[in-house]
Amino acid sequence: MTQKFIYANPKHYQCNKSILEYNMKCLDDPNDELIQSIEYGRCATGTQLVDGTVVKGDSSGDIGLFCQGLLHELKSRYSDSLTVVHGQETISIEREGDGICGVTSVDEEGKEVTRTTDACVIACGVASAPLCNSLGVSCPVYPAKGHLVTIASSIQCEYNITLPGGMGYASPMAIKDSKGRYLYRLSGFVDFTLNRDTNFDRVESLIDAARIQLPDAEMVDASACHRPISADDRPIVGSTAIRNLYLCTGLGSRGWSVGLGCGKLLSSTILGSPCEIDPAPYSPKRFR
């Protein structure tokens, strides 16, 4: 994962910049005991551009470790009020009057369970759209296929590396492989297709681009995934036309980069508390 502060068009990305900067502030806040207690292999201190200059203030790390650590801390601190349900698929959201009254899911054995709710947040990535469509709520989120590649190199770099042509990034990781080589996570490409198979032509292109600065790079693993990109490439966060239904989706390839900021904006909206992030650019109501 990479905390990105690089903008091809400052005017277009100004809204995203505000939430990116808030996100970084959260990660760096020494008074946030919860976030600072999570060990996720944070590594990079900046991003190296194609021309060799470095932009300070970025970061990288293992998003899987971060999410696992965050869930562990939340369970430990709020065990009396937090329930986490695994392995279930939401099949319908139940309406009553002008609001949502429950969510029906099905477990791995096919058993359906309906849970009542005071408020409902749809935060299901590319699966958010069909759930919203079933409720008549506009949610233009589309699957943009991207590739992830882990490589190993004997060369150490403390910065995220911008790949030529804006193809993607090579982010250093705070761990080494069994041979003592430094690991990097490559991410790049956008293909609008429902196919999620790994395209190894794409993988080789990313590795070849990384070899310009890491000439001995070797592939460790590779995969592809669907990133939930919104129609205007901004997160969709906030309240909807349905009284107690909220959205948090459309984060695209910046799930890590804006996740904490989106969480703050969402919680402030639900609780009706102040937030230093302007909610208007991210409101679901901007779509009809």
Helices and strands as residue ranges (DSSP letters): E 2-3, H 10-28, H 33-36, E 46-48, E 54-56, E 59-60, H 63-77, E 89-96, E 99-106, E 112-116, E 120-122, G 125-127, H 128-133, E 141-153, E 160-162, G 164-166, E 168-176, E 182-191, H 200-210, E 218-230, E 236-239, E 245-249, H 255-271, G 280-282, G 284-286
